[in-house]
């Protein structure tokens, strides 16, 4: 039976390949492309629209998706920058606990400081590995490499029991897995994957008290009155998370407000049911052939060890996926259908 996700996807998306690579980059909806085209065209003749209004609309939309007040949301461009912001706030010698094989942008900013203790453990052991000296647990809600879901409830409980903060990277989950950012200290997410936004859009959720973060890269946009903060030191930083804004990629945010509106319109829960059903269909097909895959129940991402070398061959056949460390990674989203899954299975069997 056709879902609302499929109905809207048919209006907004028209992929020319069997596109199963959202874990790398999501497709842009037609409404987003139209908005960006109009903004670029207007700017080319000296009449750009108010794209800062698009930043605020995007921030508000993400806040609703995340379930937090808009005052807790900063708008930027990179997970690594925001992880670096948090890394800069930690005292010398603080322990940061991460999962083995975690995405580099979430881990490296803590490592390069040089005076923090970064400890890696298997994802399934993360909650049990929190100890009194742990200052921060940083983890992706869904692992980029293979789609495994973190037990965030257990991680949060362990962190609270030991007085540690939590940083959740929702880059591989926001858009298909409902966000619960109110339950964590920090949540960060790029929006160019499952949120179907252009590159250059990233959000950071901070605590109500702003988490004790120093806005080390604050520019004029971080001022309470940005247009009065263009010269010299910023006299008054924004009272909200906007003090952590990066100077925005305006054309990207002009598109982002429309992409995020689409995600809100359908709803991450509906999208998630659609995405996971397709991933389950693929897993069932692999099972029938005896092909092993990484166990990741409830995930929209399926990783098949040993088949990464077939990525180029699949690409030539019009099926777009990723090769991650020798594994073939398929990611299913709202613009995919059962026919896409069957096409992938047919090509793999050929």
C-alpha positions in Angstrom: 0.0 0.0 0.0 1.3 3.4 -0.9 2.3 5.6 2.0 2.2 9.4 2.4 6.0 9.3 2.2 5.9 7.7 -1.2 3.1 10.0 -2.4 5.1 13.1 -1.5 8.3 11.6 -2.7 6.8 11.1 -6.1 6.2 14.9 -6.3 9.5 16.0 -4.8 12.0 13.6 -6.1 12.8 12.0 -9.5 16.0 10.0 -9.1 17.5 8.8 -12.4 19.3 5.9 -10.7 18.4 3.4 -8.0 19.7 5.8 -5.4 20.5 4.0 -2.1 23.3 6.3 -0.9 21.5 8.7 1.5 24.0 7.8 4.3 26.5 9.7 2.2 24.3 12.4 0.6 20.5 12.8 0.5 18.7 13.9 -2.6 17.3 17.5 -2.7 13.5 17.9 -3.0 12.1 19.9 -6.0 10.9 22.7 -3.7 14.4 23.1 -2.3 16.0 23.3 -5.8 13.4 25.8 -6.9 14.0 28.1 -3.8 17.8 28.0 -4.3 17.5 28.6 -8.0 15.3 31.7 -7.4 17.6 33.0 -4.7 20.7 32.6 -6.9 19.0 34.2 -9.8 17.8 37.1 -7.7 21.3 37.6 -6.3 22.9 37.6 -9.7 20.9 40.7 -10.6 21.5 42.5 -7.3 18.2 41.7 -5.6 19.0 38.9 -3.2 16.1 37.8 -0.9 16.4 38.0 2.9 18.3 34.7 3.4 18.9 35.4 7.1 15.2 34.9 7.5 15.7 31.4 5.9 18.4 30.7 8.6 15.9 31.5 11.3 13.1 29.4 9.6 15.5 26.5 9.3 16.6 26.8 13.0 13.0 26.9 14.1 12.1 23.8 12.0 15.0 21.8 13.3 14.1 22.8 16.9 10.6 21.4 16.3 12.0 18.2 14.9 14.5 18.0 17.8 11.8 18.7 20.4 13.6 21.6 22.0 13.1 25.4 22.3 14.6 27.3 19.4 16.8 29.2 21.9 18.8 25.9 22.3 19.7 25.6 18.6 22.8 26.9 16.9 23.2 27.0 13.1 26.4 26.2 11.5 28.1 24.1 8.8 30.1 21.3 10.3 29.9 18.6 13.0 33.7 18.8 13.4 33.5 22.5 14.2 30.8 22.0 16.9 32.6 18.9 18.3 35.7 21.2 18.5 33.7 23.8 20.3 32.7 21.3 23.0 36.3 19.9 23.1 37.6 23.4 23.8 35.4 23.7 26.8 36.7 20.6 28.6 39.4 20.8 31.3 42.8 19.4 30.7 42.9 15.7 31.4 39.2 15.2 31.0 38.1 11.8 29.7 36.0 11.5 26.6 34.4 8.1 25.9 33.6 7.2 22.3 32.7 4.1 20.4 35.2 2.1 18.4 35.1 3.0 14.7 33.1 6.2 15.4 32.9 8.8 12.6 36.1 10.9 12.6 34.4 14.3 12.7 33.0 13.4 16.1 36.2 12.0 17.5 39.1 13.9 16.0 38.4 17.3 17.6 38.9 15.7 21.0 42.0 13.8 20.0 43.9 16.8 18.4 43.6 18.8 21.6 46.4 16.5 22.9 45.6 17.0 26.6 42.3 15.0 26.8 42.0 11.3 27.4 40.0 9.8 24.6 39.0 6.2 25.3 37.3 4.0 22.7 35.2 0.9 23.5 32.9 -1.3 21.5 29.5 0.4 20.8 27.6 -2.3 22.7 29.8 -1.7 25.8 29.6 2.1 25.8 27.1 2.5 28.7 29.0 0.0 30.9 32.3 1.7 30.2 31.2 5.1 31.7 33.2 5.7 34.9 33.5 8.5 37.5 36.4 10.2 35.6 34.4 10.3 32.3 33.5 13.9 31.5 31.7 13.3 28.2 30.3 10.5 26.2 30.2 11.2 22.5 28.3 8.8 20.2 26.4 8.7 17.0 22.8 7.7 17.4 23.3 5.5 14.3 26.7 4.4 13.2 27.8 5.7 9.8 29.8 2.6 8.9 27.2 -0.1 9.4 23.9 1.4 10.6 24.0 0.0 14.2 21.9 1.9 16.7 23.3 3.1 19.9 21.5 2.3 23.1 21.0 6.0 24.0 18.8 5.4 27.0 21.5 3.2 28.6 24.2 5.7 27.7 22.3 8.6 29.2 21.5 6.8 32.4 25.2 5.8 32.8 26.4 9.3 32.1 24.0 10.8 34.6 25.0 8.3 37.3 28.6 9.4 36.9 28.1 13.1 36.3 29.1 13.0 32.7 27.6 14.9 29.8 26.4 13.4 26.5 27.0 14.5 23.0 24.9 12.7 20.4 25.6 12.9 16.7 22.3 12.5 14.9 23.7 13.0 11.4 22.7 9.4 10.4 19.4 9.4 12.2 17.7 12.8 12.0 15.0 12.7 9.4 14.0 9.0 9.8 14.5 8.4 13.5 12.6 10.8 15.8 15.0 13.1 17.7 15.0 13.3 21.5 17.5 16.1 21.9 15.9 17.3 25.1 17.3 14.2 26.8 21.0 15.0 26.0 23.3 17.8 26.8 24.4 18.3 23.2 23.1 17.1 19.9 24.7 17.8 16.6 23.6 16.8 13.1 24.5 17.6 9.5 21.4 18.1 7.4 22.6 17.0 4.0 21.8 13.4 4.5 18.5 12.2 5.8 17.1 15.8 6.3 17.6 16.2 2.5 19.2 19.7 2.8 22.0 21.2 0.8 25.5 20.8 2.1 26.6 23.6 4.5 23.8 23.1 7.0 24.5 21.7 10.5 22.7 22.2 13.8 23.9 22.1 17.4 21.6 21.7 20.4 23.0 22.9 23.7 21.5 22.9 27.2 19.3 25.8 28.4 22.3 27.1 30.4 24.4 26.9 27.1 26.5 24.1 28.6 29.4 26.3 29.8 30.7 26.6 26.3 33.0 29.4 25.3 32.0 30.7 21.8 35.6 30.5 20.6 34.7 31.2 16.9 32.1 33.8 17.5 31.8 36.3 14.7 29.4 39.1 14.1 26.4 36.8 13.6 26.9 35.6 17.2 26.0 39.1 18.5 22.7 39.7 20.2 22.3 42.5 17.6 24.3 41.1 14.6 24.2 44.2 12.5 25.5 46.2 15.4 28.3 43.7 15.9 30.3 44.1 12.6 33.3 46.0 13.9 35.6 45.4 16.9 34.8 43.0 19.7 31.2 41.9 19.8 29.8 44.0 22.7 27.0 41.6 23.6 26.8 38.0 22.5 23.5 36.5 21.7 21.7 35.3 24.8 20.7 32.1 23.1 22.5 29.3 21.3 22.8 31.7 18.4 26.1 32.8 20.1 27.5 29.6 18.7 26.4 30.2 15.1 28.9 30.1 12.3 28.5 32.6 9.5 25.9 30.8 7.5 26.1 29.4 4.0 23.0 31.5 3.0 22.0 29.8 -0.2 22.2 26.4 1.5 19.9 27.7 4.3 17.5 29.1 1.7 17.1 25.6 0.5 17.2 24.0 3.9 14.0 25.6 5.2 12.1 23.9 2.4 13.7 20.5 2.9 13.1 20.6 6.7 9.5 21.7 6.0 9.1 18.5 3.9 10.5 16.3 6.7 8.1 18.0 9.2 5.2 17.6 6.7 5.6 13.8 6.4 7.0 13.2 9.9 10.2 11.3 10.9 8.1 8.5 12.4 6.3 7.9 9.1 9.6 8.2 7.2 11.3 5.8 9.6 8.7 3.1 9.2 9.0 3.5 5.4 12.8 3.4 5.4 13.2 0.5 7.9 10.6 -1.6 6.0 12.7 -1.3 2.9 15.9 -2.1 4.8 14.2 -5.1 6.3 13.1 -6.2 2.8 16.8 -6.0 1.7 17.9 -8.0 4.8 15.3 -10.6 4.1 16.5 -10.9 0.5 20.1 -11.3 1.7 19.0 -14.0 4.2 17.4 -16.0 1.4 20.7 -16.1 -0.4 22.8 -16.9 2.7 24.6 -13.6 2.4 25.8 -12.3 5.8 25.1 -8.6 6.9 25.8 -6.6 10.0 23.1 -7.0 12.5 21.4 -3.6 13.0 17.7 -4.2 13.8 15.5 -1.2 13.3 18.1 0.6 11.1 17.5 2.2 7.7 21.2 1.3 6.8 22.3 -2.2 5.8 26.0 -3.0 5.7 27.2 -6.2 3.8 30.8 -7.2 4.7 33.0 -8.3 1.8 30.9 -6.8 -1.0 32.4 -3.3 -1.0 34.4 -4.1 -4.0 31.2 -4.4 -6.0 30.3 -0.7 -5.6 31.7 0.4 -9.0 30.0 -2.5 -10.8 26.7 -1.6 -9.1 27.3 2.0 -10.1 27.7 1.1 -13.7 24.4 -0.8 -13.4 22.7 2.4 -12.1 22.6 1.4 -8.5 24.3 4.0 -6.2 25.7 2.8 -2.8 28.8 3.2 -0.7 31.9 1.1 -0.1 32.8 1.5 3.6 36.0 -0.4 4.7 35.2 -3.3 2.4 31.5 -3.4 3.2 28.7 -2.5 0.8 26.5 0.1 2.5 22.9 0.6 1.4 20.7 3.3 2.8 17.0 3.5 2.2 15.0 6.7 2.4 11.6 8.3 1.6 12.3 8.5 -2.2 13.0 4.7 -2.4 10.5 2.0 -3.1 10.3 -1.8 -2.9 11.3 -1.9 -6.6 14.6 -0.3 -5.6 15.3 -3.0 -3.1 14.4 -5.7 -5.6 16.6 -4.1 -8.3 19.5 -4.1 -5.9 19.0 -7.8 -5.0 18.7 -8.7 -8.7 21.9 -6.9 -9.6 23.8 -8.5 -6.7 22.6 -11.9 -7.8 23.6 -11.3 -11.4 
